[in-house]
Structure formats: structure tokens, C-alpha cells
Amino acid sequence: MIRVLVTGARGQVGTEVARELGGRAEVVAHDRSTLDLANAEQIAARVREARPDVIVNCAAYTAVDRAEGEPDLARTVNAVAPGILGEEAKRAGALLLHYSTDYVFDGTKRGAYTETDGTNPVSVYGRTKLEGERAIVQSGCRHVILRTSWVYGPHGANFMLTMLRLAATRDELRVVDDQRGAPTSARAIARLTRELLDRNGDTDEIARREVDEVAGHTGIYHATAAGETTWFGFAQAIFDEARRKRVPGRSPRLVAITTAEYPTPARRPANSVLSSARLQSTFGVAIADWRRGLEEAVSALPGG
Ligand SMILES: NC(=O)c1ccc[n+]([C@@H]2O[C@H](COP(=O)([O-])OP(=O)(O)OC[C@H]3O[C@@H](n4cnc5c(N)ncnc54)[C@H](OP(=O)(O)O)[C@@H]3O)[C@@H](O)[C@H]2O)c1
């Protein structure tokens, strides 16, 4: 069995990745309490003791608005730490699988962004995530960087759970309708990650040869659910699905508003839609339409 070190194992994606790979690989899962990405020595020590074949970096500073006031910490976690993981991966001969974000773009493009489009982040979070990508590339390790978007799931801090929570106390919710993107469930990202490492699927174990095959395609890939919507469209779909699945809770009246009517500390791109065509053509894997991920995530809610 190959050995996989997972960081951020209590986050949305980390929880699902550790679960998805469990059994098919020997998973060494660390959360912040045992592997703090702000602690360079600890990163090196944990990687060296685990001697992994693959490092899946699920940890990140993801509080987009808070990052505007904590740029140093965001940079340490999102930019410096991935570089150290890259150096350690190179030293260990491991593949580094890392997640990045649609927020590396400024959102001014018409149509879906591809991997060759120029980046221009408009927030501290986006800038630090882009620096993290560059640090990994610079380290010279074998890597696959998956840029995903609008991550949500049945636990953690995310838009779906925020909507359902607010609905308990409010009759009306005002939701931004002029930012487009693809809500991508943490579960779907984890499944894609497993499929990438286990493309042949011919045994119950992920083989080293399969990891080498993936590593042969080192690079950056867009990896979001198919389709697109706005936050308002996503909110409508969340309450429709919750009603359909009879999840306990109220359905508020939804009002579409503009970004200008909902000022936040961090700017966000108006167009966050990414094309995952390169991922599909290189590895033959893709994430299904965002509505499928939503059905699955709502089913996993208590009462769903
Ligand atoms: N969430 C999104 O909408 C979104 C969109 C695009 C891309 N992504 C990317 O997808 C990846 C996974 O995100 P996610 O949605 O799973 O985020 P998440 O739920 O916020 O999980 C991130 C995890 O990282 C941990 N973490 C934060 N600082 C750390 C540190 N110094 N040391 C170790 N762990 C630390 C957090 O631990 P604590 O709970 O202790 O803080 C949390 O468990 C990230 O790379 C993120 O940038 C996310």
C-alpha cells in the first residue's frame, strides 16, 4: 500500500479525502494540532517521519474576508508552507497534491477560465494562494495542483450551511446574484482525488505505479463541478433540495442583490467559472454537475 500524508484533515476537503483514501492507502492524517503549517520545522519533521508516497495538502487559510486583516498569517499558511511541503516532497520523492482556488483570477474574463489564462488575484487570500502555487512549482517537486471553487459540504464553514442556519431565524435572505461560479462539494473533490490516484481501479489498493503515472503529468489543473450558477442560484437550489429531501428547517424568501449591495472586506471575482477540460483530457476524470453534488451533500445532512 502506498502511504499518503493528509494535512488539514479536519477541514471540509481533508475530512473527505482521509475517508475516501482510507483502506486503499495507508493514510497518515494530521490536523492543525499535530501539523501546524505555520511551523516550518514541524512540517519537515512530520513529512520525514511519515515517508509518504503522496502528500495531500488540504490545509489552508480559507477565511477570505479575515485574510484582508491577517495577510502575514495567510501568507505563511497559503504561500510559505506549500513551498516547504514541496521541498520535503522533493526530498522524499513524493507527489504533492495541492488545492488552489478560482480566486487567483480577477473575474473579468467572459467565459470559463483555462489554466493558460493570466492570473490577477484581487484579494489577500487569492494572492497568497497564487504564491503557494508558485512556491510549489519552484520547489521542483512532482506535483498536481487542483484549482477548485465554492467548496461546501455537510460540515465546516460553508455557504450551504450558512444559508440553512440563517433560514432558522430570518424570513428573508438577500443573496448576491452577480458572481458566477461552480459550487463544488468537498465529497466530489475527495472522490476526484481518489480517482486521480487510482485511475486503473484494478485492485483495492492504490499502486505506486499509478502515482508515478499521475506525477508524470505534473502541473496545474482546474477541478470544479460542471455547470455554473450564482450565489443566488445556489441558494435557491439549496432550499429546493432541502425541501425535496424533507430536511427540517424553514425556506425563507430569497432576494437577489448585487455585489455592490453586499460590501465585504475582500473583493471577489465576478466570474469564477473554470474549465476543467484539461483535467478531463489528461486524466480522464471530471466532477459531475454541481446539482448532483448538492443532492449528495443535502442527503448527508441530519434528516436529509
Ligand atoms: N472553501 C472554499 O470555498 C474553497 C474554494 C476554492 C479553493 N479552496 C481550497 O480548497 C482547499 C480545502 O479547503 P476547505 O474548503 O476544505 O477549507 P477548510 O474547511 O477551511 O479547511 C482548511 C483546514 O485547514 C486547517 N488549517 C488552517 N490553518 C492551518 C495551519 N496553520 N496548520 C494546519 N492546518 C491549518 C483548518 O484548521 P482549523 O479548523 O483548525 O482552522 C481547516 O481544518 C484549500 O486549499 C482551499 O484554499 C477552498
The ligand as an SDF file (V2000), in Angstrom:
LIG
                    3D

 48 52  0  0  0  0  0  0  0  0999 V2000
  -13.6250   26.7170    0.8600 N   0  0  0  0  0  0  0  0  0  0  0  0
  -13.6880   27.1480   -0.4040 C   0  0  0  0  0  0  0  0  0  0  0  0
  -14.6990   27.7210   -0.8320 O   0  0  0  0  0  0  0  0  0  0  0  0
  -12.5400   26.9300   -1.3490 C   0  0  0  0  0  0  0  0  0  0  0  0
  -12.6430   27.4390   -2.6590 C   0  0  0  0  0  0  0  0  0  0  0  0
  -11.5690   27.2120   -3.5270 C   0  0  0  0  0  0  0  0  0  0  0  0
  -10.4650   26.5120   -3.1190 C   0  0  0  0  0  0  0  0  0  0  0  0
  -10.4060   26.0530   -1.8340 N   0  0  0  0  0  0  0  0  0  0  0  0
   -9.1970   25.3580   -1.4220 C   0  0  0  0  0  0  0  0  0  0  0  0
   -9.5030   24.0090   -1.1180 O   0  0  0  0  0  0  0  0  0  0  0  0
   -8.6760   23.5310   -0.0670 C   0  0  0  0  0  0  0  0  0  0  0  0
   -9.5020   22.9110    1.0390 C   0  0  0  0  0  0  0  0  0  0  0  0
  -10.3510   23.9210    1.5650 O   0  0  0  0  0  0  0  0  0  0  0  0
  -11.5520   23.5890    2.5550 P   0  0  0  0  0  0  0  0  0  0  0  0
  -12.7690   24.1610    1.9500 O   0  0  0  0  0  0  0  0  0  0  0  0
  -11.5310   22.1630    2.9600 O   0  0  0  0  0  0  0  0  0  0  0  0
  -11.1240   24.5310    3.7670 O   0  0  0  0  0  0  0  0  0  0  0  0
  -11.4750   24.3930    5.3120 P   0  0  0  0  0  0  0  0  0  0  0  0
  -12.7170   23.6160    5.5020 O   0  0  0  0  0  0  0  0  0  0  0  0
  -11.3760   25.7830    5.8440 O   0  0  0  0  0  0  0  0  0  0  0  0
  -10.2780   23.5200    5.8500 O   0  0  0  0  0  0  0  0  0  0  0  0
   -8.9940   24.0200    5.9250 C   0  0  0  0  0  0  0  0  0  0  0  0
   -8.3160   23.3160    7.0640 C   0  0  0  0  0  0  0  0  0  0  0  0
   -7.0120   23.8670    7.1660 O   0  0  0  0  0  0  0  0  0  0  0  0
   -6.7310   23.9830    8.5350 C   0  0  0  0  0  0  0  0  0  0  0  0
   -5.7140   24.9780    8.8190 N   0  0  0  0  0  0  0  0  0  0  0  0
   -5.7980   26.3300    8.8090 C   0  0  0  0  0  0  0  0  0  0  0  0
   -4.6350   26.8650    9.2150 N   0  0  0  0  0  0  0  0  0  0  0  0
   -3.8100   25.8280    9.4740 C   0  0  0  0  0  0  0  0  0  0  0  0
   -2.4810   25.7220    9.9320 C   0  0  0  0  0  0  0  0  0  0  0  0
   -1.7520   26.8070   10.2320 N   0  0  0  0  0  0  0  0  0  0  0  0
   -1.9480   24.4960   10.0830 N   0  0  0  0  0  0  0  0  0  0  0  0
   -2.6590   23.3890    9.8110 C   0  0  0  0  0  0  0  0  0  0  0  0
   -3.9230   23.4180    9.4100 N   0  0  0  0  0  0  0  0  0  0  0  0
   -4.4870   24.6270    9.2270 C   0  0  0  0  0  0  0  0  0  0  0  0
   -8.0310   24.3740    9.1790 C   0  0  0  0  0  0  0  0  0  0  0  0
   -7.9590   24.0370   10.5380 O   0  0  0  0  0  0  0  0  0  0  0  0
   -8.8050   24.8390   11.6420 P   0  0  0  0  0  0  0  0  0  0  0  0
  -10.1800   24.3010   11.5230 O   0  0  0  0  0  0  0  0  0  0  0  0
   -8.1090   24.4890   12.9030 O   0  0  0  0  0  0  0  0  0  0  0  0
   -8.7220   26.2920   11.2720 O   0  0  0  0  0  0  0  0  0  0  0  0
   -9.0180   23.5280    8.4090 C   0  0  0  0  0  0  0  0  0  0  0  0
   -9.2270   22.2770    9.0420 O   0  0  0  0  0  0  0  0  0  0  0  0
   -7.8260   24.7330    0.3550 C   0  0  0  0  0  0  0  0  0  0  0  0
   -6.5940   24.6930   -0.2810 O   0  0  0  0  0  0  0  0  0  0  0  0
   -8.6050   25.9220   -0.1370 C   0  0  0  0  0  0  0  0  0  0  0  0
   -7.7670   27.0420   -0.3840 O   0  0  0  0  0  0  0  0  0  0  0  0
  -11.4180   26.2260   -0.9520 C   0  0  0  0  0  0  0  0  0  0  0  0
  1  2  1  0
  2  3  2  0
  2  4  1  0
  4  5  1  0
  4 48  2  0
  5  6  2  0
  6  7  1  0
  7  8  2  0
  8  9  1  0
  8 48  1  0
  9 10  1  0
  9 46  1  0
 10 11  1  0
 11 12  1  0
 11 44  1  0
 12 13  1  0
 13 14  1  0
 14 15  2  0
 14 16  1  0
 14 17  1  0
 17 18  1  0
 18 19  2  0
 18 20  1  0
 18 21  1  0
 21 22  1  0
 22 23  1  0
 23 24  1  0
 23 42  1  0
 24 25  1  0
 25 26  1  0
 25 36  1  0
 26 27  1  0
 26 35  1  0
 27 28  2  0
 28 29  1  0
 29 30  1  0
 29 35  2  0
 30 31  1  0
 30 32  2  0
 32 33  1  0
 33 34  2  0
 34 35  1  0
 36 37  1  0
 36 42  1  0
 37 38  1  0
 38 39  2  0
 38 40  1  0
 38 41  1  0
 42 43  1  0
 44 45  1  0
 44 46  1  0
 46 47  1  0
M  CHG  2   8   1  16  -1
M  END
$$$$
